[in-house]
Amino acid sequence: MSSQPYVRPISKTTWYMRNGRYKRYMLREVTCLLVGFYCFLAIWGLAALAGGPDHWNSFLESQQNLLMVSVHAISLIYFLIYMTFDWFKLAPKAMPVQLGEKKLPDRIIVIGHYVAWAFISLFVFWLAGVLT
Amino acid sequence: MTIAKKSVVWGLFAAGGTIAAFVFPVLIALLLMVALGNIPEGLRYENIHAFATNWFGKTALFVVIFPALWHAAHRLRVVFHDFGVRLDKAVANAVYLVAAIGTVMTAFYLYVI
């Protein structure tokens, strides 16, 4: 009798390419690179802000080129699809709301997230003086 | 990892992910406006400086950046594993160290502004 169990050969580096679900999982997971990138961009901005008006203005100027326009535009779309909307979609699974015997319907939780998101976005735009 | 440590990391991951999901799109949109040369009033030096010098602004900035950093670090650790890197201990130390450095830098700059 053989004591060697059969191990299906699965690539450690490309396993997620076999299945659409896994691909989508990986597309979602790599959004952490964007979160990290924007955190450190924010920290760089804070350093510039602490350095005075000249530093702050050169920080703003450093964003004004075609490369950064593309980076921000592509990041925004990618982030919305694979981070924000996916996070909202998964919210009822991660945080189900129980009301007595019943569960709050998933749809209500998801809609609640979108409404809160709209308010928060408007509030930040208002804070930034975009809405006057 | 002990359960207690795991829950702290998980709590920060969930909090950071929620915060990032809610506020990062609008913040990236503001940066896109800057990149396009249409600088929002609130990002002009006097305004953003006033925002970052009062306690509300400082708290808001810290509460956004700090959990998001740890969310990114934790998720990146898992991504390394998913891409076939089997050095979890080294990866974990590296990503959490970067997040810790980022946290200290955020606190420091917010303090000196």
gemmi code that builds the backbone of each chain (N, CA, C; Angstrom):
import gemmi

chains = {
    "A": [
        ("MET", (0.843, -1.198, 0.000), (0.000, 0.000, 0.000), (0.879, 1.250, 0.000)),
        ("SER", (0.551, 2.139, -0.854), (1.348, 3.367, -0.901), (0.969, 4.305, 0.241)),
        ("SER", (1.991, 4.881, 0.886), (1.693, 5.835, 1.962), (1.747, 7.278, 1.465)),
        ("GLN", (2.019, 7.429, 0.163), (2.114, 8.784, -0.379), (0.736, 9.261, -0.835)),
        ("PRO", (0.151, 10.250, -0.168), (-1.134, 10.731, -0.654), (-0.943, 11.505, -1.952)),
        ("TYR", (-1.972, 11.500, -2.771), (-1.878, 12.252, -4.024), (-2.075, 13.738, -3.741)),
        ("VAL", (-1.150, 14.535, -4.184), (-1.284, 15.989, -4.037), (-1.473, 16.579, -5.421)),
        ("ARG", (-2.601, 17.250, -5.582), (-2.861, 17.871, -6.872), (-1.855, 18.980, -7.117)),
        ("PRO", (-1.186, 18.981, -8.262), (-0.216, 20.058, -8.471), (-0.929, 21.399, -8.708)),
        ("ILE", (-0.742, 22.322, -7.783), (-1.323, 23.659, -7.935), (-0.196, 24.671, -7.777)),
        ("SER", (-0.097, 25.570, -8.736), (0.950, 26.588, -8.673), (0.731, 27.494, -7.464)),
        ("LYS", (1.817, 27.771, -6.731), (1.711, 28.661, -5.575), (1.583, 30.117, -6.000)),
        ("THR", (2.041, 30.422, -7.228), (2.083, 31.822, -7.629), (0.971, 32.214, -8.607)),
        ("THR", (0.365, 31.248, -9.273), (-0.654, 31.616, -10.273), (-1.974, 30.880, -10.077)),
        ("TRP", (-2.195, 30.313, -8.882), (-3.388, 29.505, -8.610), (-4.695, 30.233, -8.890)),
        ("TYR", (-4.713, 31.552, -8.678), (-5.965, 32.320, -8.793), (-6.402, 32.525, -10.241)),
        ("MET", (-5.500, 32.176, -11.201), (-5.861, 32.374, -12.604), (-6.839, 31.307, -13.113)),
        ("ARG", (-7.040, 30.248, -12.314), (-7.873, 29.136, -12.779), (-9.361, 29.465, -12.767)),
        ("ASN", (-9.741, 30.450, -11.956), (-11.155, 30.614, -11.635), (-11.496, 32.094, -11.492)),
        ("GLY", (-12.608, 32.510, -12.080), (-13.007, 33.916, -12.052), (-13.186, 34.471, -10.655)),
        ("ARG", (-13.720, 33.617, -9.768), (-13.930, 34.004, -8.380), (-12.614, 34.342, -7.688)),
        ("TYR", (-11.597, 33.488, -7.936), (-10.279, 33.699, -7.326), (-9.614, 34.940, -7.911)),
        ("LYS", (-9.832, 35.139, -9.226), (-9.239, 36.317, -9.869), (-9.803, 37.583, -9.230)),
        ("ARG", (-11.118, 37.563, -9.034), (-11.770, 38.722, -8.449), (-11.287, 38.952, -7.016)),
        ("TYR", (-11.078, 37.857, -6.305), (-10.532, 37.937, -4.943), (-9.173, 38.645, -4.966)),
        ("MET", (-8.319, 38.252, -5.909), (-6.991, 38.851, -5.972), (-7.068, 40.319, -6.394)),
        ("LEU", (-7.975, 40.643, -7.345), (-8.126, 42.037, -7.768), (-8.555, 42.900, -6.574)),
        ("ARG", (-9.352, 42.287, -5.680), (-9.828, 43.007, -4.496), (-8.701, 43.154, -3.477)),
        ("GLU", (-7.939, 42.081, -3.278), (-6.894, 42.120, -2.249), (-5.800, 43.133, -2.569)),
        ("VAL", (-5.464, 43.268, -3.874), (-4.358, 44.175, -4.205), (-4.726, 45.657, -4.054)),
        ("THR", (-5.979, 45.957, -3.729), (-6.318, 47.361, -3.449), (-5.526, 47.881, -2.250)),
        ("CYS", (-4.982, 46.951, -1.423), (-4.191, 47.389, -0.271), (-2.972, 48.193, -0.728)),
        ("LEU", (-2.491, 47.930, -1.957), (-1.352, 48.705, -2.461), (-1.761, 50.163, -2.645)),
        ("LEU", (-2.991, 50.378, -3.134), (-3.486, 51.745, -3.303), (-3.671, 52.419, -1.950)),
        ("VAL", (-4.235, 51.681, -0.984), (-4.435, 52.262, 0.350), (-3.085, 52.683, 0.928)),
        ("GLY", (-2.093, 51.800, 0.820), (-0.759, 52.109, 1.325), (-0.147, 53.303, 0.605)),
        ("PHE", (-0.279, 53.319, -0.720), (0.279, 54.411, -1.518), (-0.328, 55.756, -1.090)),
        ("TYR", (-1.655, 55.796, -0.951), (-2.298, 57.067, -0.598), (-2.036, 57.461, 0.854)),
        ("CYS", (-1.832, 56.485, 1.741), (-1.463, 56.827, 3.122), (-0.123, 57.550, 3.132)),
        ("PHE", (0.847, 56.999, 2.384), (2.169, 57.631, 2.409), (2.193, 58.940, 1.618)),
        ("LEU", (1.319, 59.031, 0.605), (1.190, 60.317, -0.093), (0.641, 61.371, 0.886)),
        ("ALA", (-0.329, 60.940, 1.721), (-0.904, 61.850, 2.725), (0.151, 62.255, 3.748)),
        ("ILE", (0.997, 61.300, 4.155), (2.049, 61.608, 5.133), (3.051, 62.589, 4.518)),
        ("TRP", (3.372, 62.379, 3.243), (4.256, 63.307, 2.533), (3.614, 64.708, 2.512)),
        ("GLY", (2.308, 64.745, 2.267), (1.578, 66.010, 2.277), (1.633, 66.674, 3.642)),
        ("LEU", (1.478, 65.883, 4.702), (1.542, 66.438, 6.061), (2.925, 67.006, 6.347)),
        ("ALA", (3.971, 66.299, 5.876), (5.338, 66.785, 6.061), (5.508, 68.128, 5.353)),
        ("ALA", (4.940, 68.214, 4.128), (5.024, 69.465, 3.364), (4.277, 70.583, 4.080)),
        ("LEU", (3.127, 70.228, 4.645), (2.308, 71.210, 5.354), (3.051, 71.736, 6.580)),
        ("ALA", (3.761, 70.826, 7.271), (4.537, 71.220, 8.450), (5.720, 72.097, 8.043)),
        ("GLY", (6.147, 71.965, 6.776), (7.314, 72.716, 6.295), (7.008, 74.157, 5.891)),
        ("GLY", (5.714, 74.528, 5.826), (5.369, 75.900, 5.473), (4.779, 76.007, 4.081)),
        ("PRO", (4.354, 77.237, 3.709), (3.623, 77.444, 2.449), (4.391, 77.008, 1.205)),
        ("ASP", (5.708, 77.273, 1.172), (6.465, 76.914, -0.026), (6.490, 75.404, -0.246)),
        ("HIS", (6.721, 74.687, 0.858), (6.735, 73.223, 0.750), (5.368, 72.694, 0.321)),
        ("TRP", (4.319, 73.275, 0.912), (2.966, 72.809, 0.582), (2.664, 73.052, -0.893)),
        ("ASN", (3.016, 74.251, -1.374), (2.729, 74.556, -2.780), (3.531, 73.674, -3.725)),
        ("SER", (4.772, 73.330, -3.336), (5.503, 72.442, -4.242), (4.952, 71.019, -4.164)),
        ("PHE", (4.350, 70.659, -3.015), (3.665, 69.358, -2.945), (2.490, 69.339, -3.927)),
        ("LEU", (1.691, 70.426, -3.930), (0.558, 70.491, -4.858), (1.048, 70.459, -6.307)),
        ("GLU", (2.155, 71.214, -6.568), (2.688, 71.233, -7.942), (3.175, 69.857, -8.379)),
        ("SER", (3.712, 69.090, -7.411), (4.229, 67.754, -7.758), (3.122, 66.830, -8.271)),
        ("GLN", (1.874, 67.185, -7.996), (0.752, 66.360, -8.455), (0.266, 66.785, -9.843)),
        ("GLN", (0.736, 67.978, -10.287), (0.149, 68.538, -11.505), (0.927, 68.152, -12.749)),
        ("ASN", (0.822, 66.884, -13.121), (1.392, 66.455, -14.393), (0.553, 65.299, -14.907)),
        ("LEU", (0.794, 64.946, -16.155), (-0.041, 63.928, -16.796), (0.039, 62.592, -16.069)),
        ("LEU", (1.238, 62.283, -15.537), (1.402, 61.005, -14.828), (0.460, 60.934, -13.630)),
        ("MET", (0.456, 61.998, -12.798), (-0.376, 61.965, -11.597), (-1.868, 62.064, -11.929)),
        ("VAL", (-2.205, 62.769, -13.016), (-3.608, 62.781, -13.457), (-4.048, 61.350, -13.741)),
        ("SER", (-3.199, 60.612, -14.487), (-3.558, 59.221, -14.820), (-3.595, 58.352, -13.570)),
        ("VAL", (-2.585, 58.506, -12.699), (-2.531, 57.690, -11.474), (-3.804, 57.898, -10.653)),
        ("HIS", (-4.183, 59.154, -10.433), (-5.360, 59.418, -9.599), (-6.653, 58.971, -10.287)),
        ("ALA", (-6.746, 59.197, -11.595), (-7.975, 58.824, -12.306), (-8.157, 57.308, -12.316)),
        ("ILE", (-7.077, 56.578, -12.645), (-7.179, 55.110, -12.697), (-7.395, 54.551, -11.291)),
        ("SER", (-6.663, 55.092, -10.299), (-6.816, 54.627, -8.920), (-8.245, 54.814, -8.441)),
        ("LEU", (-8.822, 55.969, -8.779), (-10.178, 56.270, -8.317), (-11.178, 55.229, -8.842)),
        ("ILE", (-11.079, 54.929, -10.133), (-12.013, 53.959, -10.724), (-11.776, 52.561, -10.142)),
        ("TYR", (-10.502, 52.157, -10.094), (-10.172, 50.827, -9.571), (-10.614, 50.701, -8.113)),
        ("PHE", (-10.345, 51.741, -7.343), (-10.672, 51.727, -5.914), (-12.178, 51.622, -5.692)),
        ("LEU", (-12.934, 52.374, -6.490), (-14.398, 52.320, -6.345), (-14.919, 50.911, -6.624)),
        ("ILE", (-14.428, 50.304, -7.726), (-14.955, 48.995, -8.121), (-14.532, 47.903, -7.146)),
        ("TYR", (-13.228, 47.836, -6.847), (-12.729, 46.675, -6.110), (-12.591, 46.900, -4.609)),
        ("MET", (-12.648, 48.155, -4.151), (-12.574, 48.355, -2.700), (-13.933, 48.795, -2.176)),
        ("THR", (-14.354, 50.018, -2.545), (-15.559, 50.579, -1.941), (-16.801, 49.727, -2.215)),
        ("PHE", (-17.105, 49.458, -3.484), (-18.342, 48.744, -3.801), (-18.298, 47.299, -3.306)),
        ("ASP", (-17.114, 46.661, -3.397), (-16.995, 45.292, -2.883), (-17.132, 45.265, -1.364)),
        ("TRP", (-16.568, 46.261, -0.710), (-16.641, 46.317, 0.764), (-18.096, 46.447, 1.202)),
        ("PHE", (-18.851, 47.289, 0.483), (-20.269, 47.488, 0.818), (-21.053, 46.198, 0.560)),
        ("LYS", (-20.707, 45.518, -0.550), (-21.413, 44.300, -0.907), (-21.200, 43.218, 0.150)),
        ("LEU", (-20.005, 43.196, 0.719), (-19.678, 42.157, 1.701), (-20.105, 42.532, 3.118)),
        ("ALA", (-20.460, 43.807, 3.311), (-20.787, 44.278, 4.665), (-21.867, 43.444, 5.368)),
        ("PRO", (-22.988, 43.075, 4.697), (-24.003, 42.286, 5.404), (-23.499, 40.895, 5.808)),
        ("LYS", (-22.500, 40.377, 5.067), (-21.928, 39.075, 5.428), (-21.012, 39.230, 6.641)),
        ("ALA", (-20.260, 40.350, 6.652), (-19.294, 40.563, 7.729), (-19.972, 41.042, 9.008)),
        ("MET", (-21.012, 41.875, 8.868), (-21.690, 42.436, 10.043), (-23.202, 42.278, 9.913)),
        ("PRO", (-23.713, 41.039, 10.005), (-25.169, 40.882, 9.920), (-25.839, 41.562, 11.121)),
        ("VAL", (-26.978, 42.188, 10.864), (-27.688, 42.893, 11.937), (-28.906, 42.074, 12.334)),
        ("GLN", (-28.949, 41.693, 13.609), (-30.053, 40.881, 14.103), (-31.017, 41.768, 14.884)),
        ("LEU", (-32.312, 41.668, 14.532), (-33.335, 42.426, 15.261), (-34.297, 41.417, 15.877)),
        ("GLY", (-34.083, 41.101, 17.140), (-34.906, 40.089, 17.781), (-34.726, 38.757, 17.085)),
        ("GLU", (-35.827, 38.202, 16.578), (-35.772, 36.903, 15.903), (-35.297, 37.049, 14.462)),
        ("LYS", (-35.515, 38.256, 13.911), (-35.269, 38.425, 12.476), (-33.903, 39.015, 12.188)),
        ("LYS", (-33.474, 38.809, 10.938), (-32.246, 39.430, 10.463), (-32.641, 40.601, 9.577)),
        ("LEU", (-31.907, 41.704, 9.712), (-32.150, 42.830, 8.810), (-31.762, 42.372, 7.401)),
        ("PRO", (-32.620, 42.605, 6.393), (-32.293, 42.144, 5.036), (-30.962, 42.736, 4.548)),
        ("ASP", (-30.187, 41.926, 3.831), (-28.886, 42.364, 3.315), (-28.988, 43.661, 2.521)),
        ("ARG", (-30.068, 43.737, 1.731), (-30.257, 44.876, 0.839), (-30.280, 46.194, 1.629)),
        ("ILE", (-30.956, 46.167, 2.793), (-31.069, 47.378, 3.614), (-29.685, 47.811, 4.114)),
        ("ILE", (-28.883, 46.831, 4.535), (-27.534, 47.153, 5.030), (-26.697, 47.767, 3.912)),
        ("VAL", (-26.782, 47.168, 2.707), (-25.990, 47.679, 1.584), (-26.446, 49.098, 1.216)),
        ("ILE", (-27.768, 49.299, 1.142), (-28.282, 50.637, 0.803), (-27.839, 51.651, 1.862)),
        ("GLY", (-27.893, 51.240, 3.121), (-27.436, 52.108, 4.213), (-26.004, 52.552, 4.012)),
        ("HIS", (-25.156, 51.615, 3.575), (-23.756, 51.961, 3.324), (-23.627, 52.999, 2.204)),
        ("TYR", (-24.399, 52.794, 1.115), (-24.324, 53.751, 0.000), (-24.808, 55.143, 0.411)),
        ("VAL", (-25.859, 55.183, 1.223), (-26.388, 56.479, 1.674), (-25.349, 57.183, 2.550)),
        ("ALA", (-24.773, 56.418, 3.500), (-23.750, 57.002, 4.380), (-22.562, 57.485, 3.554)),
        ("TRP", (-22.186, 56.700, 2.556), (-21.047, 57.053, 1.704), (-21.316, 58.361, 0.957)),
        ("ALA", (-22.545, 58.504, 0.441), (-22.912, 59.736, -0.279), (-22.801, 60.945, 0.658)),
        ("PHE", (-23.313, 60.789, 1.895), (-23.258, 61.901, 2.849), (-21.816, 62.258, 3.217)),
        ("ILE", (-21.021, 61.227, 3.485), (-19.623, 61.461, 3.867), (-18.875, 62.158, 2.722)),
        ("SER", (-19.102, 61.682, 1.486), (-18.415, 62.288, 0.344), (-18.813, 63.748, 0.173)),
        ("LEU", (-20.109, 64.020, 0.293), (-20.568, 65.401, 0.174), (-19.978, 66.260, 1.282)),
        ("PHE", (-19.923, 65.698, 2.500), (-19.373, 66.437, 3.637), (-17.906, 66.795, 3.387)),
        ("VAL", (-17.118, 65.826, 2.873), (-15.707, 66.101, 2.615), (-15.554, 67.132, 1.483)),
        ("PHE", (-16.369, 67.003, 0.434), (-16.335, 68.011, -0.636), (-16.687, 69.390, -0.084)),
        ("TRP", (-17.645, 69.422, 0.833), (-18.036, 70.700, 1.450), (-16.896, 71.263, 2.289)),
        ("LEU", (-16.262, 70.384, 3.100), (-15.117, 70.805, 3.912), (-14.017, 71.375, 3.033)),
        ("ALA", (-13.818, 70.756, 1.858), (-12.742, 71.177, 0.959), (-13.142, 72.400, 0.139)),
        ("GLY", (-14.359, 72.883, 0.353), (-14.783, 74.086, -0.334), (-15.166, 73.860, -1.786)),
        ("VAL", (-15.380, 72.608, -2.153), (-15.769, 72.324, -3.536), (-17.244, 72.671, -3.749)),
        ("LEU", (-18.054, 72.408, -2.715), (-19.477, 72.770, -2.785), (-19.636, 74.088, -2.043)),
        ("THR", (-20.094, 75.084, -2.743), (-20.272, 76.365, -2.040), (-21.695, 76.865, -2.127)),
    ],
    "B": [
        ("MET", (0.247, 33.150, 16.282), (-0.194, 34.420, 16.903), (-1.286, 34.142, 17.935)),
        ("THR", (-1.219, 34.811, 19.049), (-2.250, 34.585, 20.071), (-3.567, 35.195, 19.620)),
        ("ILE", (-4.643, 34.729, 20.231), (-5.966, 35.221, 19.856), (-6.076, 36.719, 20.132)),
        ("ALA", (-5.517, 37.165, 21.254), (-5.614, 38.581, 21.617), (-4.946, 39.454, 20.558)),
        ("LYS", (-3.739, 39.045, 20.132), (-3.014, 39.819, 19.124), (-3.790, 39.816, 17.811)),
        ("LYS", (-4.320, 38.649, 17.462), (-5.044, 38.492, 16.223), (-6.248, 39.427, 16.177)),
        ("SER", (-6.956, 39.548, 17.311), (-8.156, 40.378, 17.303), (-7.817, 41.855, 17.141)),
        ("VAL", (-6.653, 42.270, 17.669), (-6.238, 43.670, 17.493), (-5.959, 43.925, 16.011)),
        ("VAL", (-5.189, 43.032, 15.402), (-4.850, 43.177, 13.985), (-6.122, 43.154, 13.137)),
        ("TRP", (-7.032, 42.221, 13.467), (-8.273, 42.116, 12.708), (-9.152, 43.339, 12.884)),
        ("GLY", (-9.231, 43.826, 14.103), (-10.037, 45.020, 14.384), (-9.549, 46.203, 13.572)),
        ("LEU", (-8.210, 46.375, 13.543), (-7.643, 47.482, 12.767), (-7.862, 47.269, 11.283)),
        ("PHE", (-7.768, 46.008, 10.846), (-7.999, 45.699, 9.427), (-9.423, 46.092, 9.026)),
        ("ALA", (-10.392, 45.698, 9.851), (-11.791, 45.981, 9.528), (-12.084, 47.477, 9.614)),
        ("ALA", (-11.588, 48.125, 10.678), (-11.821, 49.565, 10.841), (-11.169, 50.336, 9.696)),
        ("GLY", (-9.923, 49.992, 9.404), (-9.188, 50.679, 8.341), (-9.835, 50.468, 6.987)),
        ("GLY", (-10.303, 49.254, 6.741), (-10.951, 48.962, 5.464), (-12.239, 49.744, 5.312)),
        ("THR", (-12.997, 49.832, 6.395), (-14.260, 50.577, 6.351), (-13.988, 52.055, 6.096)),
        ("ILE", (-13.031, 52.600, 6.834), (-12.697, 54.021, 6.659), (-12.194, 54.280, 5.240)),
        ("ALA", (-11.301, 53.404, 4.762), (-10.758, 53.581, 3.414), (-11.883, 53.500, 2.377)),
        ("ALA", (-12.763, 52.512, 2.524), (-13.860, 52.347, 1.562), (-14.735, 53.594, 1.513)),
        ("PHE", (-14.975, 54.200, 2.680), (-15.859, 55.362, 2.734), (-15.198, 56.674, 2.307)),
        ("VAL", (-13.965, 56.928, 2.742), (-13.411, 58.269, 2.483), (-12.304, 58.349, 1.428)),
        ("PHE", (-11.658, 57.228, 1.092), (-10.584, 57.340, 0.110), (-11.067, 57.816, -1.263)),
        ("PRO", (-12.242, 57.353, -1.759), (-12.646, 57.835, -3.091), (-12.756, 59.357, -3.161)),
        ("VAL", (-13.357, 59.973, -2.158), (-13.521, 61.431, -2.221), (-12.163, 62.120, -2.073)),
        ("LEU", (-11.258, 61.529, -1.276), (-9.931, 62.130, -1.134), (-9.125, 62.000, -2.431)),
        ("ILE", (-9.255, 60.843, -3.094), (-8.556, 60.680, -4.384), (-9.154, 61.653, -5.409)),
        ("ALA", (-10.473, 61.859, -5.354), (-11.122, 62.800, -6.270), (-10.578, 64.222, -6.054)),
        ("LEU", (-10.343, 64.600, -4.786), (-9.774, 65.926, -4.507), (-8.362, 66.032, -5.088)),
        ("LEU", (-7.575, 64.945, -4.945), (-6.225, 64.952, -5.512), (-6.266, 65.025, -7.032)),
        ("LEU", (-7.276, 64.375, -7.616), (-7.428, 64.432, -9.076), (-7.718, 65.867, -9.507)),
        ("MET", (-8.540, 66.578, -8.715), (-8.794, 67.994, -9.012), (-7.494, 68.794, -8.954)),
        ("VAL", (-6.675, 68.522, -7.913), (-5.380, 69.197, -7.796), (-4.535, 68.902, -9.029)),
        ("ALA", (-4.475, 67.608, -9.403), (-3.655, 67.197, -10.543), (-4.097, 67.901, -11.822)),
        ("LEU", (-5.407, 68.161, -11.939), (-5.939, 68.815, -13.136), (-5.807, 70.342, -13.058)),
        ("GLY", (-5.186, 70.827, -11.975), (-4.945, 72.260, -11.845), (-6.112, 73.041, -11.268)),
        ("ASN", (-7.128, 72.323, -10.834), (-8.313, 72.961, -10.260), (-8.283, 72.743, -8.750)),
        ("ILE", (-7.412, 73.504, -8.059), (-7.158, 73.238, -6.648), (-8.352, 73.653, -5.780)),
        ("PRO", (-8.925, 72.712, -5.024), (-10.059, 73.059, -4.158), (-9.644, 74.122, -3.126)),
        ("GLU", (-10.571, 75.036, -2.837), (-10.309, 76.111, -1.870), (-9.710, 75.586, -0.561)),
        ("GLY", (-10.283, 74.486, -0.094), (-9.870, 73.926, 1.197), (-8.454, 73.390, 1.206)),
        ("LEU", (-7.859, 73.214, 0.023), (-6.494, 72.700, -0.025), (-5.469, 73.813, -0.245)),
        ("ARG", (-5.933, 75.074, -0.279), (-4.968, 76.172, -0.312), (-4.311, 76.265, 1.061)),
        ("TYR", (-3.033, 76.694, 1.079), (-2.232, 76.595, 2.297), (-2.930, 77.107, 3.557)),
        ("GLU", (-3.491, 78.331, 3.506), (-4.070, 78.922, 4.728), (-5.198, 78.041, 5.250)),
        ("ASN", (-6.026, 77.518, 4.327), (-7.186, 76.730, 4.747), (-6.802, 75.362, 5.287)),
        ("ILE", (-5.953, 74.650, 4.569), (-5.577, 73.302, 5.023), (-4.728, 73.416, 6.289)),
        ("HIS", (-3.936, 74.474, 6.398), (-3.127, 74.670, 7.601), (-4.030, 74.934, 8.798)),
        ("ALA", (-5.058, 75.769, 8.581), (-6.010, 76.035, 9.668), (-6.723, 74.751, 10.069)),
        ("PHE", (-7.070, 73.941, 9.069), (-7.756, 72.670, 9.360), (-6.867, 71.745, 10.185)),
        ("ALA", (-5.593, 71.644, 9.788), (-4.686, 70.690, 10.444), (-4.149, 71.204, 11.776)),
        ("THR", (-4.414, 72.475, 12.094), (-3.928, 72.968, 13.388), (-5.006, 72.896, 14.467)),
        ("ASN", (-6.276, 72.711, 14.090), (-7.257, 72.579, 15.172), (-7.518, 71.116, 15.499)),
        ("TRP", (-8.032, 70.889, 16.669), (-8.124, 69.501, 17.174), (-9.027, 68.639, 16.320)),
        ("PHE", (-10.091, 69.247, 15.740), (-10.994, 68.444, 14.905), (-10.255, 67.915, 13.669)),
        ("GLY", (-9.515, 68.817, 13.026), (-8.769, 68.431, 11.822), (-7.704, 67.396, 12.120)),
        ("LYS", (-6.954, 67.646, 13.202), (-5.901, 66.692, 13.592), (-6.488, 65.309, 13.851)),
        ("THR", (-7.586, 65.280, 14.625), (-8.216, 63.995, 14.941), (-8.696, 63.316, 13.664)),
        ("ALA", (-9.377, 64.079, 12.800), (-9.928, 63.514, 11.565), (-8.804, 62.906, 10.721)),
        ("LEU", (-7.707, 63.654, 10.558), (-6.607, 63.159, 9.725), (-5.993, 61.893, 10.326)),
        ("PHE", (-5.828, 61.889, 11.651), (-5.230, 60.719, 12.288), (-6.148, 59.502, 12.199)),
        ("VAL", (-7.439, 59.741, 12.417), (-8.410, 58.641, 12.409), (-8.569, 58.043, 11.007)),
        ("VAL", (-8.253, 58.820, 9.976), (-8.293, 58.259, 8.616), (-6.992, 57.520, 8.299)),
        ("ILE", (-5.849, 58.167, 8.575), (-4.577, 57.597, 8.114), (-4.148, 56.372, 8.937)),
        ("PHE", (-4.246, 56.461, 10.264), (-3.717, 55.392, 11.115), (-4.370, 54.013, 10.862)),
        ("PRO", (-5.711, 53.889, 10.910), (-6.260, 52.539, 10.663), (-6.058, 52.081, 9.218)),
        ("ALA", (-6.075, 53.034, 8.271), (-5.891, 52.661, 6.864), (-4.501, 52.061, 6.641)),
        ("LEU", (-3.497, 52.635, 7.314), (-2.136, 52.098, 7.220), (-2.087, 50.642, 7.676)),
        ("TRP", (-2.732, 50.347, 8.803), (-2.697, 48.986, 9.350), (-3.556, 48.034, 8.532)),
        ("HIS", (-4.623, 48.573, 7.944), (-5.437, 47.766, 7.029), (-4.572, 47.329, 5.842)),
        ("ALA", (-3.868, 48.306, 5.251), (-3.025, 48.010, 4.086), (-1.934, 47.016, 4.459)),
        ("ALA", (-1.328, 47.199, 5.621), (-0.238, 46.320, 6.050), (-0.735, 44.886, 6.202)),
        ("HIS", (-1.860, 44.725, 6.864), (-2.374, 43.381, 7.113), (-2.778, 42.686, 5.813)),
        ("ARG", (-3.437, 43.454, 4.946), (-3.881, 42.860, 3.689), (-2.685, 42.525, 2.800)),
        ("LEU", (-1.666, 43.395, 2.836), (-0.464, 43.147, 2.030), (0.237, 41.870, 2.488)),
        ("ARG", (0.211, 41.630, 3.801), (0.804, 40.404, 4.351), (0.120, 39.177, 3.734)),
        ("VAL", (-1.213, 39.226, 3.650), (-1.970, 38.111, 3.074), (-1.692, 38.003, 1.570)),
        ("VAL", (-1.578, 39.167, 0.910), (-1.309, 39.174, -0.537), (0.033, 38.500, -0.835)),
        ("PHE", (1.040, 38.770, -0.010), (2.339, 38.117, -0.191), (2.178, 36.609, -0.159)),
        ("HIS", (1.409, 36.133, 0.817), (1.166, 34.696, 0.941), (0.440, 34.185, -0.306)),
        ("ASP", (-0.564, 34.937, -0.756), (-1.352, 34.516, -1.909), (-0.530, 34.468, -3.197)),
        ("PHE", (0.505, 35.306, -3.268), (1.361, 35.282, -4.467), (2.495, 34.281, -4.319)),
        ("GLY", (2.431, 33.440, -3.293), (3.372, 32.339, -3.186), (4.585, 32.585, -2.306)),
        ("VAL", (4.637, 33.737, -1.616), (5.759, 33.996, -0.713), (5.459, 33.315, 0.622)),
        ("ARG", (6.279, 32.345, 0.997), (6.011, 31.562, 2.206), (6.938, 31.972, 3.351)),
        ("LEU", (7.101, 33.271, 3.557), (7.967, 33.757, 4.636), (7.136, 34.661, 5.527)),
        ("ASP", (6.031, 34.107, 6.058), (5.050, 34.951, 6.727), (5.638, 35.792, 7.856)),
        ("LYS", (6.519, 35.193, 8.645), (7.067, 35.912, 9.795), (7.836, 37.164, 9.354)),
        ("ALA", (8.694, 36.992, 8.354), (9.497, 38.110, 7.856), (8.596, 39.155, 7.200)),
        ("VAL", (7.623, 38.677, 6.400), (6.702, 39.593, 5.726), (5.906, 40.376, 6.769)),
        ("ALA", (5.382, 39.664, 7.781), (4.580, 40.325, 8.820), (5.409, 41.393, 9.527)),
        ("ASN", (6.637, 41.033, 9.923), (7.488, 42.019, 10.597), (7.712, 43.242, 9.725)),
        ("ALA", (7.975, 43.007, 8.427), (8.273, 44.117, 7.521), (7.054, 45.028, 7.342)),
        ("VAL", (5.890, 44.440, 7.030), (4.731, 45.301, 6.737), (4.249, 46.029, 7.996)),
        ("TYR", (4.266, 45.338, 9.141), (3.819, 46.013, 10.365), (4.815, 47.085, 10.799)),
        ("LEU", (6.101, 46.855, 10.512), (7.105, 47.875, 10.829), (6.847, 49.141, 10.009)),
        ("VAL", (6.568, 48.946, 8.702), (6.295, 50.102, 7.833), (5.047, 50.842, 8.330)),
        ("ALA", (4.014, 50.073, 8.727), (2.790, 50.706, 9.241), (3.084, 51.464, 10.531)),
        ("ALA", (3.932, 50.888, 11.392), (4.273, 51.552, 12.649), (5.032, 52.846, 12.378)),
        ("ILE", (5.969, 52.808, 11.416), (6.732, 54.009, 11.060), (5.774, 55.075, 10.515)),
        ("GLY", (4.857, 54.649, 9.653), (3.868, 55.579, 9.106), (3.014, 56.207, 10.191)),
        ("THR", (2.626, 55.391, 11.184), (1.808, 55.899, 12.292), (2.567, 56.968, 13.077)),
        ("VAL", (3.835, 56.671, 13.384), (4.653, 57.623, 14.144), (4.846, 58.912, 13.343)),
        ("MET", (5.106, 58.769, 12.030), (5.292, 59.964, 11.192), (4.015, 60.807, 11.156)),
        ("THR", (2.858, 60.142, 11.015), (1.581, 60.867, 10.992), (1.404, 61.653, 12.285)),
        ("ALA", (1.605, 60.971, 13.419), (1.436, 61.615, 14.725), (2.417, 62.777, 14.872)),
        ("PHE", (3.664, 62.543, 14.442), (4.695, 63.570, 14.575), (4.347, 64.829, 13.763)),
        ("TYR", (4.011, 64.635, 12.477), (3.725, 65.798, 11.633), (2.471, 66.525, 12.108)),
        ("LEU", (1.471, 65.767, 12.546), (0.263, 66.422, 13.054), (0.579, 67.213, 14.316)),
        ("TYR", (1.529, 66.720, 15.095), (1.913, 67.408, 16.327), (2.667, 68.699, 16.036)),
        ("VAL", (3.558, 68.687, 15.040), (4.391, 69.877, 14.786), (3.715, 70.918, 13.882)),
        ("ILE", (2.669, 70.528, 13.168), (2.013, 71.498, 12.276), (1.433, 72.647, 13.092)),
    ],
}
model = gemmi.Model(1)
for chain_id, residues in chains.items():
    chain = gemmi.Chain(chain_id)
    for i, (resn, *xyz) in enumerate(residues, 1):
        res = gemmi.Residue()
        res.name, res.seqid = resn, gemmi.SeqId(i, " ")
        for name, pos in zip(("N", "CA", "C"), xyz):
            atom = gemmi.Atom()
            atom.name, atom.element = name, gemmi.Element(name[0])
            atom.pos, atom.b_iso = gemmi.Position(*pos), 0.0
            res.add_atom(atom)
        chain.add_residue(res)
    model.add_chain(chain)
structure = gemmi.Structure()
structure.add_model(model)
structure.setup_entities()
